[in-house]
Amino acid sequence: MVQSNGDNEEKLDVGSSPSDTSDINSTTKPEHETSSSPESTRPDGKIEIKEEDNFEKLGFAFPTWKKWTILTVIFAVQVSMNFNTSVYPNVVIPLTEAFHVTGQVARIGQMTFLVAYAFGSELWAPWSEDLGRWPILQLSLFLVNIWQIPCALAPNIGTIIVCRFLGGLSSAGGSVTLGMVADMWEADDQQYAVAYVVLSSVGGTSIGPVVGAFIQRYLSWHWNFWVQLIFGGVVQLVHFFLVPETRATILLDREAKKRRKAGESIIWGPNEIKENRFEMREILKVWGRPFEMFVREPIVLSLSLLSGFSDALIFTFLESFQPVYEQWGFGIIAIGLAFIPINIGYLIAWFSFFPFIHRHRQIRRRDPDALQPEARLYWLLYTAPLETIGLFGFAWTSLGPGRDVHWIAPMIFSVLIAIANYCIYMATIDYMVASYGPYSASATGGNALARDFLAGVAAMYSTPFYHNVPGPHTLEYPSTILACLAFVVTVPIYIFYWKGPIIKEKSKFAQTLASDRKKKVAAGQSKGGRAINVGEKAEVGEMEKGT
């Protein structure tokens, strides 16, 4: 049994990330009112306005109702993008009949979308930083919707495969949605918002089969893509009218332009005075960092593989549910409804985080340095094993009615798998944000890359996996193998919980963070003030890329 007294749950964090070094609430006034030099003059005579000097203009100062309205729209946007990934399996059989191809050929459209999605979300991120969240998300939604049209009107399977690839590449996904969380909430107050966004990501994946079953049963294959277009078009319109720009640098640029029009000709925004703003070298550096951290950081690598493996399970289920539940005489609609327990599991997992988030916020308000980042893995210590338990249970309750097993049994175990899947995604992202501070964008980017890439691979192996295993237990052995793999990939969670600080001491990124933190503390002490102000905290706690 894991003990929480005196351990990572409430231990003094001597090596925590910058995101854990301040305790300013998102509604607190900035400190520029007492600062001796709130805005600095450049050699060319221009004055760059800073975040800490214009706090009331930023997303951090939005009223709570406005923040959650924006985030709810983003929730719908994220659901629509992930819905596009999971509704496609219901069109595989109709496509095989329409174009006279094998099921594996038809599934390439699923694989290409997910693999392209994995890289597409990383490619969009730098542009949302420089051009703003709103135009990038609008452009992404527009392109995704456009590529649905040739899919719906496709004369052959090749057209669908190519357009699905382009649709995946056009999906901004978590690179923008998690960035918007960082635009509106301080690093120590982001957990409720992050949990909400994570729910939209996994939820979009699991409602696809439910809706797709009705499309497959009652409509032609063309409507699989028309429904995706309708859903995407609606959320794009809602986003267009209800969601404002939230990116701090863009808001500061707008404020600077207003002040220049009012006569303050020397006031400029951060992007306006940035040299070589779109230099390819810098863009490539940003694009490359997630891949570097994925390869070189053991924490990022292990937790990303765990998260990716867990997500791939859901897409494996998209293929395994049919042969499993057909044993009980389930038709297309009933198999689709069999995914409802997964959605229930996600909701249970989402609510289960609330007590821990509340407790951690109370502790940080008393002492901003009281918690190590590893404390954010605490609940995962108990929920991660549910994946292995759920897979073993699902495997050996897939025996069918011939062994006197009721169909409700595998559904119960699928709830456990869903709880573990959500908790793994939420906890790993939350931990990376706390551990890597300004590098959390790249760390969570590796997480998203692994999830979508491995899910894309799963689209190709799942059906052969559940049909070609020899022996009397064709359906039971594949899930058992997955259960064994789940046990292996969850082991690092316990290692990082107990030994995370030691492992991070050997990380070049963590060493840089520690050095920067010491400098900020020294600077704060030399000025007789806080080590990190509002603007600095917003910078170091930012998550520019994610799900």
C-alpha positions in Angstrom: 0.0 0.0 0.0 1.3 3.5 -0.9 1.8 5.8 2.1 1.2 9.5 1.7 2.5 10.8 5.0 5.6 12.9 4.7 6.3 11.7 1.1 5.8 13.4 -2.2 2.3 14.4 -1.2 3.5 17.2 1.1 7.2 17.3 0.9 9.1 20.6 0.5 10.0 20.9 -3.1 13.6 22.0 -3.4 13.8 21.3 -7.1 10.3 22.1 -8.3 9.5 23.8 -11.6 9.0 27.5 -11.8 5.3 26.9 -12.2 5.2 25.9 -8.5 7.1 29.0 -7.2 4.4 31.5 -7.0 1.0 31.8 -5.4 -0.7 34.7 -7.2 -4.3 34.0 -8.0 -5.6 34.8 -11.5 -7.7 37.6 -10.2 -4.9 39.2 -8.2 -3.7 42.7 -9.3 -0.2 42.8 -10.8 2.7 44.3 -9.0 3.5 46.9 -11.6 1.7 49.4 -9.4 4.7 49.4 -7.0 7.4 48.7 -9.6 10.0 51.4 -10.1 10.3 50.7 -13.9 7.2 49.0 -15.2 8.1 49.5 -18.9 11.7 49.6 -20.2 12.9 51.8 -23.1 14.8 50.1 -25.9 17.8 51.7 -27.6 15.6 52.6 -30.6 13.4 54.6 -28.3 10.5 52.1 -28.3 8.9 51.0 -25.1 7.7 47.4 -25.0 4.6 46.9 -22.9 4.8 43.9 -20.5 2.3 41.3 -19.3 2.7 42.3 -15.7 1.9 46.0 -16.5 -1.3 45.2 -18.5 -2.7 42.3 -16.5 -6.3 43.5 -16.8 -6.1 43.2 -20.6 -5.0 39.6 -20.6 -7.0 36.3 -20.4 -6.0 35.9 -16.8 -8.3 38.8 -15.9 -11.3 37.4 -17.7 -14.2 36.8 -15.3 -14.8 33.2 -14.3 -18.0 32.9 -16.3 -16.2 34.1 -19.5 -13.3 31.7 -19.0 -15.5 28.7 -18.7 -17.7 29.8 -21.6 -14.6 30.0 -23.8 -13.4 26.6 -22.4 -16.7 25.0 -23.0 -16.6 26.0 -26.7 -13.1 24.7 -26.9 -14.4 21.5 -25.3 -16.8 21.1 -28.2 -14.1 21.9 -30.7 -11.8 19.2 -29.2 -14.6 16.7 -29.1 -15.4 17.3 -32.8 -11.7 16.8 -33.8 -11.5 13.5 -31.8 -14.9 12.5 -33.1 -13.4 12.6 -36.6 -10.9 9.9 -35.5 -13.3 7.5 -33.9 -16.4 7.6 -36.2 -14.5 6.4 -39.2 -14.3 2.6 -38.2 -18.1 2.5 -38.8 -17.5 3.3 -42.5 -14.9 0.6 -43.1 -17.4 -2.2 -44.0 -19.5 0.1 -46.2 -16.3 1.2 -48.0 -15.2 -2.4 -48.7 -18.6 -3.0 -50.3 -18.7 0.3 -52.3 -15.1 0.1 -53.6 -14.5 -3.6 -53.6 -11.4 -3.4 -51.4 -10.3 -5.3 -48.3 -11.0 -4.1 -44.8 -7.3 -3.5 -44.2 -7.2 -1.2 -47.2 -10.2 0.7 -46.0 -8.6 1.1 -42.5 -5.7 3.0 -44.0 -7.9 6.0 -43.9 -8.1 5.7 -40.1 -4.4 5.1 -39.8 -3.4 8.1 -42.0 -5.7 10.5 -40.2 -4.4 9.6 -36.7 -0.7 9.6 -37.7 -1.1 12.9 -39.5 -3.0 14.2 -36.5 0.0 13.3 -34.3 2.3 15.5 -36.3 -0.2 18.1 -37.3 -0.9 19.2 -33.7 2.8 19.9 -33.3 3.1 21.8 -36.6 0.3 24.2 -35.7 1.6 25.2 -32.3 4.3 27.8 -33.3 1.8 29.6 -35.5 -0.7 29.9 -32.6 2.0 31.5 -30.5 2.9 34.1 -33.1 -0.4 34.7 -34.9 -2.8 34.0 -32.1 -5.1 31.1 -31.0 -8.3 32.4 -32.7 -7.1 32.6 -36.3 -5.2 29.4 -36.2 -8.0 27.4 -34.7 -10.4 28.9 -37.2 -8.1 28.0 -40.1 -7.6 24.5 -38.7 -11.3 23.9 -38.4 -11.9 25.3 -41.9 -9.4 23.0 -43.5 -10.6 20.0 -41.5 -14.1 20.7 -42.7 -13.1 21.3 -46.3 -11.3 17.9 -46.5 -14.6 16.2 -45.4 -16.2 17.2 -48.7 -14.0 15.2 -51.1 -14.2 12.2 -48.7 -18.0 12.3 -48.9 -17.9 12.6 -52.7 -15.0 10.3 -53.2 -15.0 8.2 -56.4 -12.4 5.7 -55.0 -10.7 4.7 -51.8 -7.5 6.5 -52.7 -9.3 9.9 -52.6 -10.5 9.1 -49.1 -7.1 8.0 -47.9 -5.4 11.2 -49.2 -8.0 13.5 -47.9 -8.1 11.8 -44.5 -4.3 12.3 -44.3 -4.8 16.0 -45.1 -7.6 16.3 -42.6 -5.4 14.9 -39.8 -2.6 17.2 -40.7 -5.0 20.1 -40.6 -6.1 19.3 -37.0 -4.6 21.6 -34.4 -6.0 19.6 -31.5 -4.4 20.0 -28.1 -1.6 22.3 -29.3 -4.1 25.1 -29.2 -6.6 24.0 -26.6 -4.1 23.4 -23.8 -2.4 26.7 -24.8 -5.6 28.5 -24.2 -5.8 27.0 -20.8 -2.4 28.6 -20.1 -3.6 31.9 -21.5 -6.4 32.2 -18.9 -5.3 30.4 -15.8 -2.2 30.7 -13.7 0.0 27.6 -13.5 -1.2 26.7 -10.0 -4.9 27.1 -10.9 -4.9 25.2 -14.2 -5.8 21.7 -13.0 -9.6 22.0 -13.2 -9.4 23.4 -16.7 -6.8 20.8 -17.8 -9.0 18.0 -16.5 -11.9 19.5 -18.5 -9.9 19.6 -21.7 -8.6 16.0 -21.2 -12.3 14.9 -20.8 -13.1 16.5 -24.2 -10.2 14.6 -25.8 -11.0 11.2 -24.5 -14.8 11.8 -24.7 -14.6 12.7 -28.4 -12.9 9.4 -29.1 -15.6 7.3 -27.3 -18.8 9.0 -28.6 -17.7 8.3 -32.2 -18.6 4.6 -32.2 -22.0 5.4 -30.6 -23.0 7.9 -33.3 -21.2 6.0 -36.0 -23.4 2.9 -35.3 -26.6 4.8 -36.2 -25.0 6.3 -39.3 -23.9 2.9 -40.5 -27.2 1.3 -39.8 -29.5 3.9 -41.3 -27.5 6.0 -43.8 -25.2 5.5 -46.7 -21.4 5.6 -46.2 -21.3 9.2 -47.5 -23.1 10.4 -44.4 -20.2 9.3 -42.2 -18.3 12.2 -43.6 -21.2 14.6 -43.9 -21.9 14.2 -40.2 -18.3 15.0 -39.4 -18.6 18.1 -41.6 -21.9 19.2 -39.9 -20.4 18.7 -36.4 -17.2 20.6 -37.4 -19.1 23.4 -39.1 -21.3 24.0 -36.1 -18.4 24.2 -33.6 -16.5 26.5 -36.0 -19.4 28.9 -36.1 -19.8 28.8 -32.4 -16.1 29.4 -31.9 -16.2 32.2 -34.5 -18.8 34.2 -32.5 -18.2 33.3 -28.9 -14.4 32.8 -28.4 -12.1 35.9 -28.3 -8.4 35.9 -28.7 -6.6 34.8 -25.6 -2.9 34.7 -26.5 -1.2 37.3 -24.3 1.3 38.6 -26.8 -1.5 39.2 -29.3 -3.6 41.1 -26.7 -0.6 43.2 -25.8 0.0 44.0 -29.5 -3.6 45.2 -29.7 -3.2 47.3 -26.6 -0.1 48.9 -27.9 -1.8 49.8 -31.2 -4.7 51.4 -29.2 -2.2 53.5 -27.2 -0.3 54.6 -30.3 -3.6 55.8 -31.8 -4.2 57.7 -28.6 -0.9 59.5 -29.0 1.6 57.3 -27.2 3.8 56.8 -30.3 6.6 55.0 -28.5 4.5 52.1 -27.1 4.9 48.8 -28.9 3.8 45.2 -28.4 6.1 42.2 -28.0 5.5 40.8 -31.4 5.7 44.2 -33.1 9.3 44.7 -32.1 10.4 41.0 -32.4 13.2 40.6 -34.9 13.1 37.7 -37.3 9.7 36.8 -36.0 9.1 34.1 -38.6 12.6 32.9 -39.0 12.6 29.3 -40.0 15.5 28.4 -37.7 13.4 29.3 -34.7 10.3 27.6 -35.9 12.3 24.4 -36.6 13.7 24.7 -33.1 10.3 24.8 -31.5 9.1 22.0 -33.7 12.1 19.8 -32.9 12.0 20.2 -29.1 9.1 17.8 -28.5 10.9 15.1 -30.4 14.2 15.8 -28.6 12.5 15.6 -25.2 10.6 12.4 -26.2 13.9 10.7 -27.0 16.2 12.2 -24.3 14.0 12.6 -21.3 13.2 9.2 -19.6 10.2 10.7 -17.8 8.7 12.1 -21.0 9.4 8.9 -22.9 8.0 6.5 -20.4 4.9 8.5 -19.5 4.2 9.3 -23.2 4.5 5.6 -24.1 2.1 4.7 -21.2 -0.4 7.4 -22.3 0.0 6.4 -26.0 -0.5 2.7 -25.2 -3.6 3.5 -23.1 -5.1 5.6 -25.9 -4.3 2.8 -28.5 -6.4 0.5 -26.3 -9.5 2.5 -27.1 -8.9 2.3 -30.8 -8.2 -1.4 -30.4 -11.6 -1.7 -28.7 -13.2 -0.1 -31.8 -12.2 -3.3 -33.6 -12.5 -5.9 -30.8 -16.0 -5.0 -29.6 -17.6 -6.3 -32.8 -16.3 -9.9 -32.6 -16.7 -10.0 -28.8 -20.3 -8.7 -28.6 -21.5 -10.5 -31.7 -21.3 -13.7 -29.6 -24.4 -12.4 -27.7 -26.2 -11.5 -30.9 -25.4 -7.8 -30.8 -26.1 -5.9 -34.0 -24.6 -2.7 -35.3 -26.6 -0.4 -33.0 -26.0 -2.6 -29.9 -22.3 -2.7 -30.5 -22.2 1.0 -30.8 -24.1 1.4 -27.5 -21.6 -0.9 -25.8 -19.2 2.1 -25.8 -21.5 3.9 -23.4 -19.7 2.3 -20.4 -16.5 3.8 -21.6 -18.0 7.2 -21.5 -19.3 6.5 -18.0 -15.8 5.5 -16.9 -14.4 8.8 -18.2 -17.0 10.8 -16.2 -16.2 8.8 -13.1 -12.5 9.4 -13.5 -13.0 13.1 -14.2 -15.0 13.6 -11.0 -12.5 11.5 -9.0 -9.7 14.1 -9.6 -11.7 16.9 -7.9 -10.9 16.1 -4.3 -7.1 15.9 -5.1 -7.1 19.1 -7.1 -8.9 20.9 -4.4 -6.6 19.6 -1.7 -3.5 20.5 -3.7 -4.8 24.1 -4.3 -5.4 24.5 -0.6 -1.8 23.3 0.2 -0.2 25.6 -2.4 -2.1 28.6 -1.1 -0.6 28.0 2.4 2.8 27.3 1.0 3.5 27.6 -2.7 6.6 25.3 -2.4 5.0 22.6 -0.3 4.3 20.1 -3.1 6.6 18.4 -5.4 5.5 17.8 -9.0 5.4 14.1 -8.2 2.4 14.7 -5.9 0.3 15.1 -9.1 0.9 11.4 -9.8 -0.5 10.3 -6.4 -4.0 9.4 -7.6 -2.6 7.6 -10.6 -0.8 5.1 -8.2 -4.2 3.7 -7.4 -6.0 4.1 -10.8 -3.3 2.9 -13.2 -3.6 -0.7 -12.2 -7.2 -0.6 -13.2 -6.0 -0.8 -16.8 -4.3 -4.2 -16.3 -7.2 -5.4 -14.1 -9.8 -4.2 -16.7 -8.0 -5.9 -19.6 -7.6 -9.2 -17.8 -11.3 -9.1 -16.8 -12.4 -8.1 -20.3 -10.3 -10.9 -21.8 -11.8 -13.7 -19.7 -15.4 -12.4 -19.8 -15.3 -12.4 -23.6 -16.0 -16.1 -23.6 -19.5 -15.6 -24.7 -22.9 -17.0 -23.7 -21.7 -20.6 -24.3 -19.7 -20.3 -21.1 -22.6 -18.8 -19.2 -21.0 -15.3 -19.2 -23.4 -12.3 -19.3 -22.6 -9.5 -21.7 -22.6 -7.0 -18.9 -19.4 -8.5 -17.5 -17.0 -7.2 -20.2 -18.8 -3.8 -20.1 -18.0 -3.5 -16.4 -14.4 -4.2 -17.1 -14.4 -1.7 -19.9 -15.4 1.0 -17.4 -12.3 0.2 -15.4 -10.1 0.5 -18.5 -11.8 3.9 -19.3 -11.1 5.2 -15.7 -7.4 4.2 -16.0 -7.2 5.7 -19.5 -8.5 9.1 -18.4 -6.4 9.1 -15.2 -3.2 8.3 -17.1 -3.8 11.0 -19.7 -4.7 13.6 -17.0 -2.0 12.8 -14.5 0.9 12.5 -17.0 0.1 15.9 -18.6 -0.4 17.5 -15.2 2.9 16.0 -14.0 4.8 17.2 -17.1 3.5 20.7 -16.7 4.6 20.9 -13.1 8.0 19.2 -13.8 9.1 21.0 -16.9 7.7 24.5 -16.5 8.5 26.5 -19.7 9.4 23.2 -21.4 6.0 21.7 -20.6 4.8 22.6 -24.0 7.3 20.2 -25.6 6.9 17.6 -22.9 3.1 17.4 -23.4 3.7 17.6 -27.1 5.5 14.3 -26.9 2.6 12.9 -25.0 0.1 13.9 -27.6 2.4 12.6 -30.4 2.7 9.2 -28.8 -1.1 8.9 -28.2 -2.2 9.7 -31.7 0.7 7.9 -33.4 0.2 4.6 -31.5 -3.6 4.9 -31.9 -3.0 5.2 -35.7 -0.9 2.0 -35.7 -3.5 0.3 -33.6 -6.1 0.9 -36.4 -4.1 -1.5 -38.6 -3.3 -4.3 -36.2 -6.4 -4.5 -34.1 -8.7 -6.5 -36.4 -6.0 -9.1 -37.4 -5.0 -9.3 -33.8 -8.5 -10.4 -32.7 -9.1 -12.7 -35.6 -5.8 -14.5 -36.3 -4.7 -15.8 -32.9 -4.7 -19.6 -33.1 -6.3 -21.8 -30.5 -9.7 -22.0 -28.7 -9.3 -18.5 -27.1 -9.0 -16.3 -30.2 -10.7 -13.4 -28.4 -9.3 -13.9 -24.9 -5.6 -14.2 -25.7 -5.2 -10.8 -27.5 -6.7 -8.9 -24.5 -4.5 -10.9 -22.1 -1.4 -9.9 -24.1 -2.5 -6.3 -23.8 -3.0 -6.7 -20.1 0.5 -8.0 -19.7 1.8 -5.0 -21.7 -0.3 -2.7 -19.5 1.4 -4.0 -16.4 4.9 -3.4 -17.8 4.2 0.2 -19.0 2.6 1.3 -15.7 5.7 0.3 -13.7 7.5 3.6 -14.4 4.7 5.6 -12.7 5.8 4.2 -9.3 9.5 4.8 -10.1 8.9 8.4 -11.0 6.7 9.0 -8.0 9.4 7.9 -5.6 12.5 8.7 -7.5 11.4 11.5 -9.8 13.5 14.3 -8.2 16.6 12.1 -8.5 15.9 11.3 -12.1 15.3 15.0 -13.0 18.6 16.0 -11.5 20.2 14.2 -14.5 18.0 16.0 -17.0 19.5 19.0 -18.9 16.0 20.6 -19.1 15.5 20.2 -15.3 19.0 21.6 -14.6 18.2 24.6 -16.8 15.0 25.1 -14.8 16.8 24.9 -11.5 19.3 27.4 -12.6 16.6 29.8 -13.9 14.7 29.4 -10.6 17.7 30.3 -8.6 18.3 33.4 -10.7 14.7 34.5 -10.3 14.8 34.0 -6.6 18.0 36.0 -6.3 16.5 38.7 -8.5 13.4 38.8 -6.4 15.4 39.1 -3.2 17.7 41.8 -4.6 14.6 43.8 -5.4 13.0 43.1 -2.1 10.0 41.7 -3.8 8.6 38.4 -5.0 10.7 36.1 -7.1 8.2 35.7 -9.8 5.5 38.2 -10.8 2.3 37.7 -12.7 3.8 38.1 -16.1 6.8 35.9 -15.4 4.6 33.2 -13.9 2.3 33.2 -16.9 5.4 32.7 -19.1 7.0 29.8 -17.1 3.7 28.0 -16.5 2.6 28.1 -20.1 1.5 24.9 -22.0 1.7 25.9 -25.7 1.2 22.4 -27.1 -0.5 19.4 -25.7 -3.4 16.8 -26.6 
